[in-house]
């Protein structure tokens, strides 16, 4: 029997019960950290965001969309840029989700 390493190609999705916490607290925090003046903080935020978005189910992403779209209205340009990046990752990871930005 062959064991799989933690870095195997098997994808683990974020459990549904965690989606509300992601949407309520983690996504707004990530958007804030995208606006940090420290480059290392922004890079770590990008890495964490990619992992979260790649592991989030379509349902979870749908819950996050209002928060992500709200990030476009922020005054801090880096926060806006981070929101755009997250929306881009959403569209690449979940191409079947319709996303309309008016």
C-alpha positions as CSV (number, residue, x, y, z in Angstrom):
1,X,0.0,0.0,0.0
2,X,1.5,3.3,-1.1
3,X,1.1,6.3,1.3
4,X,0.5,9.8,0.0
5,X,2.8,12.6,1.0
6,X,1.2,15.9,2.3
7,X,2.3,17.5,-0.9
8,X,0.5,15.0,-3.1
9,X,-1.7,16.1,-6.0
10,X,-4.8,15.3,-3.9
11,X,-6.7,18.5,-3.2
12,X,-8.4,19.2,0.1
13,X,-11.3,21.6,0.1
14,X,-12.1,24.0,2.9
15,X,-15.0,22.4,4.9
16,X,-18.4,24.1,4.5
17,X,-18.5,25.0,8.2
18,X,-15.3,27.1,7.8
19,X,-16.7,29.2,4.9
20,X,-18.6,31.6,7.2
21,X,-15.4,32.3,9.2
22,X,-13.4,32.8,6.0
23,X,-16.0,35.2,4.7
24,X,-16.5,37.1,8.0
25,X,-13.0,37.4,9.3
26,X,-10.2,36.0,7.2
27,X,-11.0,37.6,3.8
28,X,-11.4,41.1,5.2
29,X,-8.1,40.6,7.1
30,X,-6.4,39.4,3.9
31,X,-7.7,42.5,2.1
32,X,-6.3,44.7,4.8
33,X,-2.9,42.9,4.7
34,X,-2.7,43.4,0.9
35,X,-2.5,47.1,1.8
36,X,0.4,46.7,4.2
37,X,3.5,48.8,3.5
38,X,5.8,45.8,4.2
39,X,6.6,43.8,1.0
40,X,7.1,40.6,3.0
41,X,3.7,40.9,4.5
42,X,2.1,41.5,1.1
43,X,3.9,38.5,-0.4
44,X,2.9,36.2,2.5
45,X,-0.7,37.5,2.1
46,X,-0.6,36.6,-1.6
47,X,0.7,33.1,-0.9
48,X,-2.0,32.5,1.8
49,X,-4.7,33.9,-0.5
50,X,-3.8,31.6,-3.3
51,X,-3.9,28.6,-1.1
52,X,-7.3,29.6,0.4
53,X,-8.8,30.3,-3.0
54,X,-7.5,27.1,-4.5
55,X,-9.0,25.1,-1.6
56,X,-12.3,26.8,-1.4
57,X,-15.4,25.2,-2.8
58,X,-17.7,27.0,-5.2
59,X,-20.2,27.5,-2.4
60,X,-17.6,29.0,-0.2
61,X,-16.4,31.4,-2.9
62,X,-19.9,32.5,-3.6
63,X,-20.1,33.5,0.1
64,X,-16.9,35.5,-0.2
65,X,-17.8,37.4,-3.4
66,X,-19.6,40.3,-1.6
67,X,-16.6,40.9,0.6
68,X,-14.2,40.7,-2.4
69,X,-16.3,43.0,-4.4
70,X,-16.5,45.4,-1.5
71,X,-12.7,45.5,-1.5
72,X,-12.9,47.4,-4.8
73,X,-14.4,50.3,-3.0
74,X,-11.5,50.7,-0.5
75,X,-9.4,53.9,-0.6
76,X,-6.1,52.1,-0.2
77,X,-4.9,51.2,-3.7
78,X,-3.1,48.1,-2.6
79,X,-6.2,46.8,-1.0
80,X,-8.1,47.3,-4.3
81,X,-5.3,45.5,-6.1
82,X,-5.5,42.6,-3.7
83,X,-9.2,42.4,-4.1
84,X,-8.8,42.3,-7.9
85,X,-6.1,39.6,-7.5
86,X,-8.4,37.5,-5.3
87,X,-11.2,37.9,-7.9
88,X,-8.8,36.8,-10.6
89,X,-7.8,33.7,-8.7
90,X,-11.5,32.9,-8.1
91,X,-12.2,33.1,-11.8
92,X,-9.2,30.8,-12.6
93,X,-9.9,28.2,-9.9
94,X,-13.7,28.2,-10.4
95,X,-14.3,29.2,-14.1
96,X,-17.8,27.8,-13.9
97,X,-18.9,30.5,-11.4
98,X,-20.5,33.4,-13.1
99,X,-18.9,36.6,-11.9
100,X,-20.4,39.9,-13.0
101,X,-18.7,43.1,-11.9
102,X,-20.8,46.1,-12.7
